[in-house]
């Protein structure tokens, strides 16, 4: 919502994405797609979480079924959007993740300390 709120422009966001892509490439990684919602909370769009529009965009773009996808997020809204379309979801405790767990200690989600822990788990099976 930073674009909608005027915190930064779409061009600034594109520059942030480009820097992220370049830094990841230096480590041998790559990003296949970036999806974001440029709307604010009062726009009532379908892509703003907890709505699932962005997830649907990604599924369509990559031509995969929701049960084949894995959503990794740090907020309840991430998990809610994933659940709406039957995606598997993991919670990371970084960002808002720890607060998400504190706010809802009975949250039925697998939680990892950070993205590195998720990646390690996925790679090692």
Secondary structure as GFF3:
##gff-version 3
##sequence-region A 1 125
A	DSSP	alpha_helix	10	26	.	.	.	ID=ss1
A	DSSP	three_ten_helix	41	43	.	.	.	ID=ss2
A	DSSP	alpha_helix	53	62	.	.	.	ID=ss3
A	DSSP	three_ten_helix	66	68	.	.	.	ID=ss4
A	DSSP	beta_strand	70	73	.	.	.	ID=ss5
A	DSSP	alpha_helix	76	84	.	.	.	ID=ss6
A	DSSP	beta_strand	88	92	.	.	.	ID=ss7
A	DSSP	alpha_helix	97	103	.	.	.	ID=ss8
A	DSSP	beta_strand	110	112	.	.	.	ID=ss9
A	DSSP	alpha_helix	115	124	.	.	.	ID=ss10
###
